[in-house]
Amino acid sequence: VQLEEACQSLVNSGALRKTLGVVLSVGNMLNEGTARGDAGAFDVSVLQNLDTVKDSSGQMTLMSFVVRVLLEEDAGCVDVLVQELTPAKAAVGVSVIDLEREVVIFQSKVKGLFKQVEGVLSKYPPDDPFHTVLHAGLTQVQEDVAEFLERIARANAEYCETLEYFCVKGNAKSKPP
């Protein structure tokens, strides 16, 4: 759920769209007169460099300039951006692969436990309350694990769609940045 919400916050953020538009405009301004000066898009990987590119005096980063432009255009935009991207910040470091691996291990352990309990339950009549309650509980755990795996698959699909939305190439099951 956390990863799905993060992806949705990125795709649906109007403030992020505005910020990316400012970055594109600034990039076009900086590259004016060159073949790259009238770009209609940019690779999102350049965003990680905004804080390292400085003006000729070495005082202001490109990130600072972009923020300044955003604040001049819309004083509340930065606050809205932070608010809209809170789910994305919360999901930083979430790895779908790690989650899937842990759930599969857990699912395997539940199956093993289920077999052991079935062996114990075979010694009790099916109408015994102990048999009924324990069997129902283990069945519910198996269903919950299967549902959780489906949620992870949906989160991974949402992540892949978000990568595609931002034209990011890469391993669809890679760890989100």
Disulfide bonds with the S-S distance in Angstrom:
none
